[in-house]
Amino acid sequence: MTHKVLLQATTRAGGDLNPVVALALGMRTAGYVLTVLCDPASEPIFARFDFPTIVSGAEYEVGDTVKEALRASEGAGLDERAAVVDTAIEGWRRRLEATAVDLLAKTQPDLIVTSLFGTCIGSELARMSGKPWVAVNSTYYIGPNPPRPMERDFSARATDIFRYSVIPYLPEAALVLHATDAWFDYGHRGIPANHHYIGPLFWEAPGIVPPYIYTEGEPWTLCTLSSHRQDDTPIARDAMQAIAHSHHRLAVTVGLGHLPEELAPIPANSHVEQYIPHSAVLGKSLLFVSHAGHGSVMKSLLYGVPMVLVPWSRDQFGVAARASSMRAARVLPRESLSIHAMAEAIDAVLHDPEYKWAAQAASARLQAERPLEVALELIGGLV
């Protein structure tokens, strides 16, 4: 029997998109028929793979509603803030309902799949349709009883969003798939019955690999900035200057949030691009320097490459702490960042073999995992 799936995806949450794309491709290969509800920015990605798409309008942008409610209730107690957000979400549900009725009638799904930041959308569509809903989390465990306090792992804004508009709705999901490695997440146990660690789901946007990546010479260091705009260019600037007079070669990707020329002047041994598929460089790298996005850190571990991490915002504090706890990364706090501190961190990682051994041990474990197969087995039990 062929099962129809309505899959929600957005680029607004940055790293949320890649594991959802990976799962969508895997589900289609397994015989599911998918229709993708997506924002205008992510529509070309799914159209490239010939998925039928429905471009969502402003009525699906619950994130703006939640952010406004959080701003309006700033300074209030936890319970009062929760009540304000609940009221705002209920108003959003009423505004969405007519559109959602038409969407469900058109797609007639047997299953609904959303990103974690689509939690409210998944909850609403599941309530209206009576169909099971699967939430895909692109980072470490989010839910009741985390291994570390949320306030230590997330920026203040992210903590509020998760606390008030994500975690309360996760019990309604048939499955919450955490696309991370359980061992990376402090070997956390005792998660709710509908939550599952499946391992990282990798998908990488195609891109042109510059010919210089393949030239003979010293191994590369890869430095990446966030795929969504952050004010994190000091990471790349300090990395370039820290190794400007060394024999290292540095490849920098600035993502869609910046332009390469923002990093000028560029030392002779550095190359700056908008985007290069990270896997093309990591396979030739000794070191990875990053803002500690979960997807890029897991990819670095997959290739056994040790790291210098400068967590900037969002979930990056928790990602960096976990990579550090397994000794695969040296963490440089944002407030301590300087050329000298970056040079010291790079030198420490390259000259202490324990970092490389830890990254290679993680690589062996990740390569043995079957995240897509595990996800499909769990989803198969719902339909």
C-alpha positions as CSV (number, residue, x, y, z in Angstrom):
1,M,0.0,0.0,0.0
2,T,1.3,3.5,-0.9
3,H,1.2,6.0,1.9
4,K,0.8,9.7,1.4
5,V,2.9,12.1,3.4
6,L,2.6,15.8,4.0
7,L,6.0,17.1,4.9
8,Q,6.6,20.6,6.2
9,A,10.0,22.3,5.7
10,T,11.4,25.8,6.1
11,T,14.8,27.5,5.7
12,R,14.0,30.0,8.4
13,A,15.6,27.8,11.1
14,G,18.8,27.2,9.3
15,G,20.1,23.7,10.1
16,D,16.5,22.4,10.5
17,L,16.2,21.9,6.8
18,N,19.0,19.4,5.9
19,P,17.8,16.4,8.0
20,V,14.3,16.9,6.7
21,V,15.5,16.9,3.1
22,A,17.5,13.7,3.8
23,L,14.5,12.0,5.4
24,A,12.2,13.1,2.5
25,L,14.6,11.6,-0.1
26,G,14.8,8.4,2.0
27,M,11.0,8.1,2.4
28,R,10.5,8.5,-1.3
29,T,13.0,5.8,-2.1
30,A,11.1,3.6,0.4
31,G,7.8,4.1,-1.5
32,Y,6.1,7.0,0.3
33,V,4.4,9.6,-1.8
34,L,5.3,13.1,-0.5
35,T,3.9,16.5,-0.9
36,V,6.0,19.3,0.6
37,L,4.6,22.3,2.4
38,C,7.5,24.8,2.2
39,D,8.5,28.4,2.4
40,P,9.5,30.2,-0.8
41,A,13.2,29.9,0.0
42,S,13.2,26.2,0.3
43,E,10.8,25.5,-2.6
44,P,13.6,25.4,-5.2
45,I,15.4,22.7,-3.2
46,F,12.5,20.3,-3.2
47,A,11.5,21.3,-6.8
48,R,15.1,20.2,-7.8
49,F,14.1,16.7,-6.7
50,D,10.7,16.9,-8.4
51,F,8.7,16.8,-5.2
52,P,5.2,18.3,-5.5
53,T,5.4,21.5,-3.4
54,I,2.9,23.8,-1.9
55,V,4.4,27.2,-0.9
56,S,3.2,28.2,2.5
57,G,1.9,31.7,3.1
58,A,2.3,34.1,6.0
59,E,-0.5,32.3,7.9
60,Y,1.9,29.4,8.5
61,E,4.6,31.6,10.1
62,V,3.8,30.8,13.7
63,G,7.4,31.8,14.7
64,D,6.6,35.5,14.3
65,T,3.5,35.1,16.5
66,V,5.5,33.3,19.2
67,K,8.4,35.9,19.1
68,E,5.9,38.8,19.5
69,A,4.2,37.0,22.4
70,L,7.6,36.5,24.1
71,R,8.5,40.1,23.6
72,A,5.1,41.3,25.0
73,S,5.6,39.1,28.1
74,E,9.2,39.8,28.8
75,G,9.9,40.2,32.5
76,A,6.8,38.1,33.5
77,G,7.0,34.9,35.4
78,L,7.3,31.5,33.7
79,D,3.6,30.6,34.1
80,E,2.4,34.0,32.9
81,R,4.7,33.9,29.9
82,A,3.4,30.4,29.0
83,A,-0.2,31.7,29.2
84,V,0.6,34.6,26.9
85,V,2.3,32.3,24.4
86,D,-0.6,29.8,24.6
87,T,-3.1,32.5,23.9
88,A,-1.1,33.8,20.9
89,I,-0.8,30.3,19.5
90,E,-4.5,29.6,19.9
91,G,-5.2,32.8,17.9
92,W,-2.7,31.7,15.3
93,R,-4.5,28.3,15.1
94,R,-7.9,30.0,14.5
95,R,-6.4,32.1,11.7
96,L,-4.8,29.0,10.1
97,E,-7.8,26.7,10.3
98,A,-9.5,27.5,7.0
99,T,-6.3,27.3,5.0
100,A,-5.3,24.0,6.8
101,V,-8.7,22.5,6.0
102,D,-8.1,23.1,2.3
103,L,-4.5,21.8,2.6
104,L,-5.6,18.5,4.2
105,A,-8.4,18.1,1.7
106,K,-6.0,18.5,-1.2
107,T,-3.2,16.3,0.1
108,Q,-5.2,13.7,2.1
109,P,-2.1,12.6,4.0
110,D,-1.7,9.3,6.0
111,L,1.2,10.9,7.9
112,I,2.5,14.4,8.7
113,V,6.2,15.1,9.1
114,T,7.6,18.5,10.3
115,S,10.9,20.0,11.4
116,L,11.2,20.8,15.1
117,F,10.4,24.5,14.4
118,G,7.2,23.2,12.7
119,T,6.0,21.8,16.0
120,C,2.9,24.0,16.2
121,I,2.1,23.3,12.5
122,G,2.4,19.6,13.0
123,S,0.3,19.7,16.2
124,E,-2.5,21.6,14.4
125,L,-2.5,19.4,11.3
126,A,-2.5,16.2,13.3
127,R,-5.4,17.5,15.5
128,M,-7.4,18.4,12.4
129,S,-6.7,15.3,10.4
130,G,-6.5,12.6,13.1
131,K,-3.3,11.4,11.4
132,P,0.0,10.6,13.1
133,W,2.7,13.3,13.2
134,V,6.5,12.9,13.3
135,A,8.7,15.8,14.4
136,V,12.4,15.8,13.2
137,N,14.9,17.5,15.5
138,S,18.1,18.6,13.8
139,T,20.2,19.0,17.0
140,Y,20.7,17.3,20.4
141,Y,17.8,16.2,22.5
142,I,15.1,18.8,23.2
143,G,12.4,17.8,25.6
144,P,11.7,17.1,29.3
145,N,14.7,16.3,31.6
146,P,17.6,17.2,29.3
147,P,21.1,16.1,30.2
148,R,22.1,19.8,30.9
149,P,19.9,22.8,31.8
150,M,18.5,24.5,28.7
151,E,19.9,27.8,29.9
152,R,23.4,26.5,29.5
153,D,22.9,24.9,26.1
154,F,20.8,27.6,24.2
155,S,20.7,31.3,23.8
156,A,18.1,33.1,25.8
157,R,15.8,33.6,22.8
158,A,16.1,29.9,21.7
159,T,15.4,28.8,25.3
160,D,12.2,30.8,25.4
161,I,11.0,29.5,22.1
162,F,11.6,25.8,23.0
163,R,10.2,26.2,26.5
164,Y,6.9,27.8,25.5
165,S,6.2,26.8,21.9
166,V,7.9,23.5,21.3
167,I,8.4,21.3,24.3
168,P,4.7,21.5,25.5
169,Y,3.5,20.1,22.1
170,L,6.0,17.3,21.7
171,P,3.9,14.8,23.7
172,E,1.3,15.0,20.9
173,A,3.8,13.7,18.3
174,A,3.7,10.0,17.5
175,L,7.5,10.2,17.1
176,V,10.1,12.8,17.8
177,L,13.3,11.8,15.9
178,H,16.4,13.3,17.2
179,A,18.9,13.4,14.3
180,T,21.9,13.2,16.5
181,D,24.2,10.6,18.0
182,A,23.1,9.5,21.5
183,W,26.7,9.1,22.6
184,F,27.5,12.6,21.5
185,D,24.5,13.8,23.6
186,Y,26.3,12.6,26.9
187,G,24.8,9.1,26.4
188,H,21.5,10.5,27.6
189,R,18.9,8.0,28.7
190,G,15.4,8.3,30.1
191,I,13.8,10.2,27.3
192,P,10.0,10.0,26.7
193,A,8.7,6.9,24.9
194,N,7.9,8.8,21.7
195,H,11.4,10.3,21.5
196,H,14.2,8.4,19.7
197,Y,17.9,9.1,18.9
198,I,18.4,7.9,15.4
199,G,21.8,9.4,14.5
200,P,22.5,12.4,12.1
201,L,20.7,12.6,8.9
202,F,23.0,14.2,6.4
203,W,22.0,16.1,3.3
204,E,24.3,18.6,1.6
205,A,23.3,21.1,-1.0
206,P,25.2,20.6,-4.3
207,G,27.8,23.1,-5.2
208,I,30.9,23.7,-7.3
209,V,34.2,22.6,-5.7
210,P,37.0,25.1,-6.7
211,P,39.8,23.3,-8.5
212,Y,42.4,24.6,-5.9
213,I,40.9,22.2,-3.3
214,Y,42.4,19.3,-5.3
215,T,45.8,20.8,-5.9
216,E,48.8,19.1,-4.2
217,G,50.1,20.7,-1.0
218,E,49.5,20.9,2.7
219,P,46.2,19.5,4.1
220,W,43.4,22.0,4.5
221,T,41.7,23.7,7.4
222,L,38.0,24.3,6.8
223,C,36.4,27.3,8.5
224,T,32.6,27.8,8.2
225,L,30.2,30.5,9.3
226,S,26.5,30.0,9.9
227,S,24.2,29.2,7.0
228,H,21.9,31.9,8.3
229,R,23.2,35.4,9.0
230,Q,24.9,35.8,12.3
231,D,27.5,38.5,13.2
232,D,30.1,35.7,13.3
233,T,32.6,37.0,10.7
234,P,35.2,37.5,13.5
235,I,35.6,33.7,13.6
236,A,36.8,33.6,10.0
237,R,38.8,36.8,10.3
238,D,40.7,35.6,13.3
239,A,41.3,32.2,11.8
240,M,42.7,33.7,8.6
241,Q,45.1,36.0,10.6
242,A,46.0,33.3,13.1
243,I,47.5,31.1,10.3
244,A,48.4,33.8,7.8
245,H,52.1,33.2,8.2
246,S,52.0,29.5,8.5
247,H,52.2,26.6,6.0
248,H,48.5,25.9,6.5
249,R,45.9,26.3,3.7
250,L,42.5,27.6,4.8
251,A,39.2,27.3,3.0
252,V,36.4,29.6,4.4
253,T,32.7,29.4,3.5
254,V,30.6,32.4,4.6
255,G,27.1,31.0,3.8
256,L,24.2,32.9,2.4
257,G,24.3,35.4,5.3
258,H,27.6,37.1,4.2
259,L,29.6,38.0,1.1
260,P,33.2,36.8,0.6
261,E,34.4,40.4,0.2
262,E,33.3,41.2,3.8
263,L,36.4,39.3,4.9
264,A,38.9,41.4,2.9
265,P,41.9,41.6,3.0
266,I,42.4,37.9,2.6
267,P,45.8,36.3,3.3
268,A,47.6,34.5,0.5
269,N,47.1,31.1,2.1
270,S,43.3,31.6,2.6
271,H,40.4,31.1,0.1
272,V,37.0,32.5,0.8
273,E,33.8,31.3,-1.0
274,Q,30.1,31.7,-0.5
275,Y,29.7,27.9,-0.4
276,I,31.6,24.8,-0.9
277,P,30.2,21.3,-0.1
278,H,31.8,20.7,3.3
279,S,32.4,17.1,2.6
280,A,34.7,17.9,-0.3
281,V,37.1,19.8,2.0
282,L,36.7,17.8,5.2
283,G,38.0,14.7,3.5
284,K,41.3,16.6,2.9
285,S,41.4,18.5,6.2
286,L,43.4,18.4,9.4
287,L,41.2,20.8,11.3
288,F,37.7,22.3,11.3
289,V,37.0,25.8,12.7
290,S,33.4,26.7,13.2
291,H,30.6,28.5,15.0
292,A,29.5,25.1,16.3
293,G,26.4,24.4,14.3
294,H,25.2,20.9,15.0
295,G,25.1,19.7,11.3
296,S,28.6,20.9,10.5
297,V,30.1,19.5,13.8
298,M,28.5,16.1,13.2
299,K,29.9,16.1,9.6
300,S,33.3,17.0,10.9
301,L,33.1,14.0,13.3
302,L,31.9,11.8,10.5
303,Y,35.2,12.6,8.7
304,G,37.2,12.2,11.9
305,V,38.4,15.9,11.8
306,P,39.1,17.6,15.2
307,M,37.8,21.1,15.8
308,V,38.2,24.6,17.2
309,L,34.7,25.8,18.0
310,V,33.5,29.3,18.8
311,P,29.8,29.0,19.8
312,W,28.0,32.1,18.8
313,S,24.2,31.7,19.5
314,R,21.1,29.4,19.3
315,D,22.0,25.8,20.1
316,Q,25.7,26.3,19.5
317,F,26.7,26.5,23.2
318,G,25.4,23.0,23.8
319,V,26.9,21.6,20.6
320,A,30.3,22.9,21.5
321,A,30.1,21.6,25.1
322,R,29.3,18.1,23.8
323,A,32.1,18.1,21.3
324,S,34.5,19.3,24.0
325,S,33.3,16.6,26.5
326,M,34.3,13.9,24.1
327,R,37.7,15.6,23.6
328,A,37.2,16.1,19.8
329,A,37.1,19.9,20.0
330,R,38.8,22.9,21.7
331,V,36.1,25.5,22.6
332,L,37.0,29.2,22.5
333,P,34.3,31.3,24.1
334,R,32.9,34.1,21.9
335,E,34.0,36.8,24.5
336,S,37.5,35.5,24.5
337,L,38.0,35.4,20.7
338,S,41.1,37.1,19.4
339,I,43.8,36.3,16.8
340,H,46.1,35.2,19.6
341,A,43.5,33.0,21.3
342,M,42.5,31.5,17.9
343,A,46.2,30.8,17.1
344,E,46.6,29.1,20.6
345,A,43.5,27.0,20.1
346,I,44.5,25.9,16.6
347,D,48.0,25.0,17.8
348,A,46.7,23.0,20.8
349,V,44.4,20.9,18.6
350,L,47.0,20.2,16.0
351,H,49.7,19.3,18.4
352,D,47.7,17.2,20.9
353,P,46.9,13.8,19.2
354,E,44.0,13.2,21.7
355,Y,41.8,15.5,19.7
356,K,42.4,13.6,16.5
357,W,41.9,10.2,18.2
358,A,38.6,11.3,19.7
359,A,37.4,12.6,16.4
360,Q,38.4,9.4,14.6
361,A,36.7,7.2,17.3
362,A,33.5,9.3,16.7
363,S,33.9,8.8,13.0
364,A,34.0,5.0,13.3
365,R,30.9,5.0,15.4
366,L,28.9,7.4,13.1
367,Q,29.8,5.4,10.0
368,A,28.4,2.3,11.6
369,E,25.1,3.9,12.4
370,R,22.0,3.6,10.2
371,P,20.0,6.8,10.9
372,L,17.8,6.7,7.8
373,E,17.0,3.0,8.2
374,V,16.1,3.5,11.9
375,A,13.9,6.5,11.0
376,L,12.1,4.5,8.3
377,E,11.6,1.5,10.6
378,L,10.0,3.7,13.3
379,I,7.9,5.6,10.8
380,G,6.8,2.3,9.2
381,G,5.2,1.3,12.5
382,L,2.8,4.2,12.3
383,V,1.1,3.6,9.0
